[in-house]
């Protein structure tokens, strides 16, 4: 059997952590290295992880001072021994056959990345994500994978890191150096990292079954109002665009990344207006103007989005 290393950055969320870790522990595929990085939790999350490790030697628990999710993931990556690597957030959970299904598909097709669908979990409502357009039923190449990731309205199941299994070879750059998360980014490190892994893939495959349960909370990193973190999110997309250009990715795919970057800029303008930060507002209005052609062209079916965008450009 080939080993899967599952990296779980842990910061608080003790009320959800047991469900998360037990869902990994109870996978039908048993050859797992479950790496929990307690990133300075202030609740009982670290103790919960330690208790799991006492009864199951597949768990490795590392306690460290708080440095952020990217640093925690890098800590896990440095000790990952698996032939395959996966990521799981500490407030989410997975179906029992997720990794078994993924690794069987990876071995059968020799795919570098296997992706599956997922559930949106909000309060007591569980909603399976469905792609609006059909995904290839057989293996597909790098450019198709990138299109699925960044054409997000049509392929909602692809945009995130945690609903995938990655062959270990994807984690090395062209110079043979192990790829780590950019710890300078407080938010958006996963955006850039997924791009770097996807660029390395020559073959991927999709399993059209939801396996991952993503918990949507009102208070989370993706719902932050901190302008510094929101700036980093835009920076991550700028770095992703540069990466795509360096690797000669088609303009069509790059434009979809620019479109989402423009949306993030509009969010910063909206938040800067709320916080009465006129300097930041004007700075990102300039970015919005720069990215406006791609945003409007790729949102023709959403007149309300375009109206909001133009209003924020001049507010």
C-alpha positions as CSV (number, residue, x, y, z in Angstrom):
1,X,0.0,0.0,0.0
2,X,1.1,3.5,-0.7
3,X,1.0,6.0,2.1
4,X,-1.1,9.2,2.1
5,X,0.0,12.1,4.4
6,X,-2.9,14.2,5.5
7,X,-2.0,17.6,6.8
8,X,-4.4,19.3,9.2
9,X,-3.5,22.8,10.5
10,X,-5.2,23.2,13.8
11,X,-6.1,26.6,15.4
12,X,-8.9,26.4,18.0
13,X,-12.2,25.1,16.6
14,X,-12.2,22.4,19.4
15,X,-16.0,22.0,18.9
16,X,-15.4,20.7,15.4
17,X,-12.0,19.0,15.6
18,X,-13.1,15.6,16.9
19,X,-15.5,15.2,14.0
20,X,-12.7,16.2,11.6
21,X,-10.0,13.9,13.0
22,X,-12.3,10.9,13.4
23,X,-13.5,11.3,9.8
24,X,-9.8,10.9,8.7
25,X,-9.1,8.2,11.2
26,X,-12.0,6.1,10.0
27,X,-11.1,6.2,6.3
28,X,-11.6,2.9,4.5
29,X,-8.0,3.4,3.3
30,X,-5.8,2.8,6.3
31,X,-2.2,3.6,5.3
32,X,-2.3,7.2,6.5
33,X,0.1,9.6,8.2
34,X,-2.2,12.1,9.9
35,X,-0.2,15.2,10.7
36,X,-1.9,17.7,13.1
37,X,-0.1,21.0,13.6
38,X,-1.5,22.8,16.7
39,X,-0.7,26.4,15.7
40,X,-0.9,28.0,19.2
41,X,-4.5,27.1,19.9
42,X,-6.0,28.9,22.9
43,X,-8.8,26.3,23.5
44,X,-8.6,22.6,24.0
45,X,-7.9,21.7,20.4
46,X,-4.3,20.8,21.1
47,X,-5.3,18.4,23.8
48,X,-7.9,16.8,21.6
49,X,-5.3,16.1,19.0
50,X,-3.0,14.6,21.6
51,X,-5.7,12.3,22.8
52,X,-6.3,11.0,19.3
53,X,-2.6,10.3,19.0
54,X,-2.5,8.3,22.2
55,X,-4.8,5.7,20.7
56,X,-3.7,5.7,17.1
57,X,0.0,5.8,16.1
58,X,-0.8,7.1,12.6
59,X,-1.3,10.5,14.2
60,X,1.6,12.9,14.6
61,X,0.9,16.1,16.6
62,X,3.2,19.1,16.6
63,X,2.6,22.1,18.9
64,X,4.0,25.4,18.0
65,X,3.4,29.1,18.7
66,X,0.9,30.8,16.4
67,X,2.4,31.7,13.0
68,X,-0.6,31.3,10.7
69,X,-2.0,28.6,8.5
70,X,0.7,28.7,5.8
71,X,3.5,28.2,8.4
72,X,1.5,25.3,10.0
73,X,1.0,23.6,6.6
74,X,4.8,24.0,5.9
75,X,5.5,22.4,9.2
76,X,3.4,19.4,8.1
77,X,4.9,19.3,4.6
78,X,8.4,19.1,6.0
79,X,7.6,15.8,7.8
80,X,5.2,14.3,5.3
81,X,6.4,10.9,4.2
82,X,3.5,9.9,2.0
83,X,3.6,8.9,-1.7
84,X,0.5,11.2,-1.8
85,X,-0.4,14.3,0.1
86,X,-3.8,15.8,1.1
87,X,-5.0,18.7,3.1
88,X,-8.0,19.0,5.5
89,X,-9.1,22.0,7.5
90,X,-9.7,21.4,11.1
91,X,-13.4,22.5,11.1
92,X,-14.4,20.3,8.1
93,X,-14.8,16.6,7.7
94,X,-14.7,13.9,4.9
95,X,-16.6,10.9,3.8
96,X,-15.1,7.5,4.8
97,X,-14.2,6.4,1.3
98,X,-12.7,9.7,0.1
99,X,-9.0,8.8,0.2
100,X,-9.6,5.2,-0.8
101,X,-11.5,6.3,-3.9
102,X,-8.9,9.0,-4.8
103,X,-5.8,6.8,-4.4
104,X,-7.4,3.9,-6.4
105,X,-8.2,6.4,-9.2
106,X,-4.7,7.9,-9.0
107,X,-3.1,4.5,-9.3
108,X,-5.4,3.3,-12.1
109,X,-4.9,6.4,-14.2
110,X,-1.4,7.5,-13.1
111,X,-2.9,10.9,-12.4
112,X,-0.9,13.6,-10.6
113,X,-4.0,15.1,-9.0
114,X,-7.4,13.6,-8.2
115,X,-10.2,16.0,-7.4
116,X,-13.7,15.3,-6.2
117,X,-16.8,17.4,-5.5
118,X,-17.8,18.6,-2.0
119,X,-20.6,19.8,0.2
120,X,-21.3,23.3,1.5
121,X,-22.2,23.0,5.2
122,X,-24.0,26.0,6.6
123,X,-26.0,25.7,9.9
124,X,-28.1,22.6,9.4
125,X,-28.1,22.7,5.6
126,X,-25.9,20.4,3.5
127,X,-25.7,21.3,-0.2
128,X,-23.7,19.2,-2.7
129,X,-21.8,21.4,-5.2
130,X,-22.6,20.7,-8.8
131,X,-20.6,21.8,-11.8
132,X,-22.6,23.8,-14.3
133,X,-20.6,22.4,-17.2
134,X,-19.6,18.8,-17.7
135,X,-16.0,17.8,-16.7
136,X,-14.1,15.3,-18.8
137,X,-14.9,11.8,-17.7
138,X,-11.4,10.6,-18.5
139,X,-8.0,12.0,-17.5
140,X,-7.2,15.5,-18.7
141,X,-4.1,17.6,-19.0
142,X,-2.7,20.7,-17.3
143,X,-4.5,23.4,-19.3
144,X,-7.9,21.6,-18.8
145,X,-7.2,21.4,-15.0
146,X,-6.3,25.1,-14.9
147,X,-9.5,26.0,-16.8
148,X,-11.6,23.9,-14.3
149,X,-9.9,25.6,-11.3
150,X,-10.3,29.2,-12.5
151,X,-13.5,29.2,-14.5
152,X,-15.2,29.0,-11.2
153,X,-18.8,29.8,-12.1
154,X,-18.9,26.8,-14.4
155,X,-16.7,24.4,-12.4
156,X,-17.4,25.1,-8.7
157,X,-16.0,21.8,-7.5
158,X,-12.4,22.6,-8.4
159,X,-11.3,25.9,-6.8
160,X,-9.9,24.7,-3.4
161,X,-7.0,22.6,-2.1
162,X,-8.8,20.4,0.3
163,X,-10.9,18.3,-2.0
164,X,-7.9,16.8,-3.9
165,X,-5.2,14.2,-3.6
166,X,-1.7,15.1,-4.9
167,X,1.1,12.8,-6.0
168,X,4.2,13.6,-4.1
169,X,6.2,14.6,-7.2
170,X,3.9,17.6,-7.6
171,X,5.6,19.2,-4.6
172,X,9.0,19.8,-6.3
173,X,9.9,22.7,-8.6
174,X,11.9,22.4,-11.8
175,X,15.1,22.7,-9.7
176,X,14.2,19.8,-7.5
177,X,13.4,22.1,-4.5
178,X,10.4,21.2,-2.3
179,X,7.6,23.7,-2.7
180,X,6.4,25.4,0.5
181,X,3.6,27.9,1.2
182,X,4.5,31.6,1.0
183,X,4.4,32.6,4.7
184,X,4.5,36.3,3.9
185,X,0.8,36.1,2.8
186,X,-1.6,36.3,5.8
187,X,-4.4,35.3,3.4
188,X,-4.3,33.8,0.0
189,X,-1.4,31.4,0.5
190,X,-3.5,28.5,-0.6
191,X,-4.5,30.3,-3.8
192,X,-0.8,30.6,-4.9
193,X,0.1,27.1,-3.7
194,X,-2.7,25.4,-5.5
195,X,-1.6,27.2,-8.7
196,X,2.0,26.0,-8.2
197,X,0.8,22.3,-7.8
198,X,-1.5,22.5,-10.8
199,X,1.2,24.0,-13.0
200,X,3.3,20.9,-12.2
201,X,0.6,18.4,-13.2
202,X,0.6,16.8,-16.6
203,X,-2.5,14.6,-15.9
204,X,-5.5,15.0,-13.6
205,X,-8.8,13.2,-13.1
206,X,-12.1,14.1,-11.5
207,X,-14.5,11.9,-9.5
208,X,-18.0,13.4,-9.7
209,X,-19.0,12.5,-6.2
210,X,-19.0,14.8,-3.2
211,X,-16.6,13.7,-0.4
212,X,-15.5,16.8,1.5
213,X,-17.7,18.7,3.8
214,X,-16.7,22.4,3.9
215,X,-18.1,24.2,6.9
216,X,-19.2,27.8,6.1
217,X,-18.9,30.2,9.1
218,X,-19.6,33.9,9.4
219,X,-16.3,34.4,11.2
220,X,-13.4,32.9,9.3
221,X,-10.3,34.0,7.3
222,X,-12.3,34.2,4.1
223,X,-14.8,36.6,5.7
224,X,-12.2,38.9,7.3
225,X,-12.6,42.7,7.3
226,X,-8.8,43.3,7.9
227,X,-7.5,45.4,5.0
228,X,-4.0,44.0,5.4
229,X,-5.2,40.4,4.9
230,X,-7.5,41.4,2.0
231,X,-4.5,43.1,0.4
232,X,-2.6,39.8,0.7
233,X,-5.4,38.0,-1.1
234,X,-5.1,40.3,-4.1
235,X,-1.3,39.9,-3.9
236,X,-1.7,36.2,-4.1
237,X,-3.7,36.5,-7.3
238,X,-1.1,38.9,-8.7
239,X,1.6,36.3,-8.0
240,X,-0.6,33.6,-9.5
241,X,-1.0,35.6,-12.7
242,X,2.8,36.1,-12.9
243,X,3.3,32.4,-12.4
244,X,0.9,31.6,-15.2
245,X,2.6,34.0,-17.6
246,X,6.0,32.5,-16.8
247,X,4.6,29.0,-17.6
248,X,3.0,30.2,-20.9
249,X,-0.6,29.5,-19.8
250,X,-3.2,30.7,-22.3
251,X,-4.6,34.2,-22.0
252,X,-8.1,32.8,-21.6
253,X,-7.2,31.1,-18.3
254,X,-5.2,34.1,-17.1
255,X,-8.1,36.4,-17.8
256,X,-10.3,34.3,-15.5
257,X,-7.7,34.7,-12.7
258,X,-7.7,38.5,-13.4
259,X,-11.5,38.5,-13.2
260,X,-11.4,37.1,-9.7
261,X,-8.6,39.4,-8.7
262,X,-10.7,42.3,-9.8
263,X,-13.6,41.0,-7.6
264,X,-11.2,40.9,-4.6
265,X,-10.2,44.5,-5.4
266,X,-13.8,45.6,-5.4
267,X,-14.2,43.9,-1.9
268,X,-11.3,46.0,-0.6
269,X,-12.9,49.2,-2.0
270,X,-16.2,48.3,-0.3
271,X,-14.5,47.6,3.0
272,X,-12.3,50.7,2.8
273,X,-15.4,52.8,2.3
274,X,-16.9,51.2,5.4
275,X,-13.8,51.9,7.4
276,X,-13.4,55.5,5.9
277,X,-9.9,54.6,4.6
278,X,-9.8,57.0,1.6
279,X,-6.2,56.2,0.6
280,X,-6.9,52.4,0.3
281,X,-10.1,53.1,-1.5
282,X,-8.5,55.2,-4.2
283,X,-5.6,52.8,-4.5
284,X,-7.8,49.8,-5.3
285,X,-10.2,51.8,-7.4
286,X,-7.2,52.2,-9.8
287,X,-6.7,48.5,-9.8
288,X,-10.4,48.0,-10.5
289,X,-10.1,50.3,-13.5
290,X,-7.1,48.4,-14.7
291,X,-8.9,45.0,-14.5
292,X,-12.3,46.3,-15.7
293,X,-12.1,44.9,-19.3
294,X,-11.6,41.3,-18.1
295,X,-14.2,41.6,-15.3
296,X,-16.9,43.0,-17.5
297,X,-16.3,40.7,-20.5
298,X,-16.4,37.6,-18.3
299,X,-19.4,38.7,-16.4
300,X,-21.8,39.4,-19.2
301,X,-24.5,37.1,-17.7
302,X,-24.4,39.0,-14.4
303,X,-25.6,42.6,-14.9
304,X,-26.0,43.2,-11.2
305,X,-22.3,42.3,-10.6
306,X,-21.2,44.7,-13.3
307,X,-23.4,47.4,-11.9
308,X,-21.9,46.9,-8.4
309,X,-18.4,47.0,-9.9
310,X,-18.9,50.2,-11.7
311,X,-20.5,51.9,-8.7
312,X,-17.6,51.0,-6.5
313,X,-15.1,52.3,-9.1
314,X,-16.5,55.8,-8.6
315,X,-18.0,55.9,-5.2
